[in-house]
Amino acid sequence: MMNVDVKRNLHEVLSRLPDGVRLVAISKYHPADYIMAAYEEGQRVFGESHEQEIREKHEQLPKDIEWHFIGHLQTNKVKYIAPYITMIEAVDSLRLLREIQKQAAKVGRVVKVLLELHIAEEATKYGLTLDECRQLLADGEWRQMPNVRICGLMMMASNTDDEQQIACEFQQGADFFDEVKAQFFADDPHFCERSWGMSDDFPIAVQHRSTMVRVGTMIFGPRVY
Ligand SMILES: *Cc1c(COP(=O)(O)O)cnc(C)c1O
């Protein structure tokens, strides 16, 4: 028995997204029947942050689901998800990018990725500073990676009630997107995604040019770890 009305919650979130903003339903720690409830309403894109959990769900659930890996990904786990993952959202090193290229080539796929920015003020461990991201792109090795497609940027805002600060951080992400788009991807229509906005801040994110929100709790309820 589900004690969360996944279908109603899903439609509530979808109704608040402007045209052109896609929903990645974050299903980590939630069971397969919750995912199926959203699937039956037409949702096809789901995000998970643990390799073993996403593998089990991928095996169990319909094959037309697009899986996004949203968490920190260790390089030694890339080989397990490369055969089926649609997008790896949180790439924060050249080393990880190289490993995705290697494993995607082995299975003859092109894996979409986003570069994760570290903009929030709090000291989270992950993500590229703006300068590190510029450096990685300027270095150019990614241009020799035919099995990796860089589709845009991903970020999390600070975990704060200060909406102005959150807005300011998303705006920094949007401005930085314009910068790197012009400098490195002007001729590449694939570089078009801005993945920001979670349950607590997605309405702010869509005002600051998010194209992809990652919402979990508001659809599936609180996670039980
Ligand atoms: C868990 C998670 C989310 C979803 O967070 P909610 O607050 O449950 O909407 C979004 N993005 C990332 C990277 C996450 O790890």
The ligand as an ORCA input file, in Angstrom:
! r2SCAN-3c Opt
* xyz 0 1
  C      18.080     13.819     -3.833
  C      18.447     14.796     -4.892
  C      17.462     15.608     -5.497
  C      16.004     15.619     -5.086
  O      15.841     16.303     -3.882
  P      14.363     16.577     -3.282
  O      14.610     17.604     -2.241
  O      13.904     15.272     -2.691
  O      13.505     17.035     -4.375
  C      17.876     16.442     -6.525
  N      19.158     16.502     -6.933
  C      20.118     15.748     -6.362
  C      21.497     15.863     -6.859
  C      19.798     14.888     -5.317
  O      20.772     14.155     -4.764
*
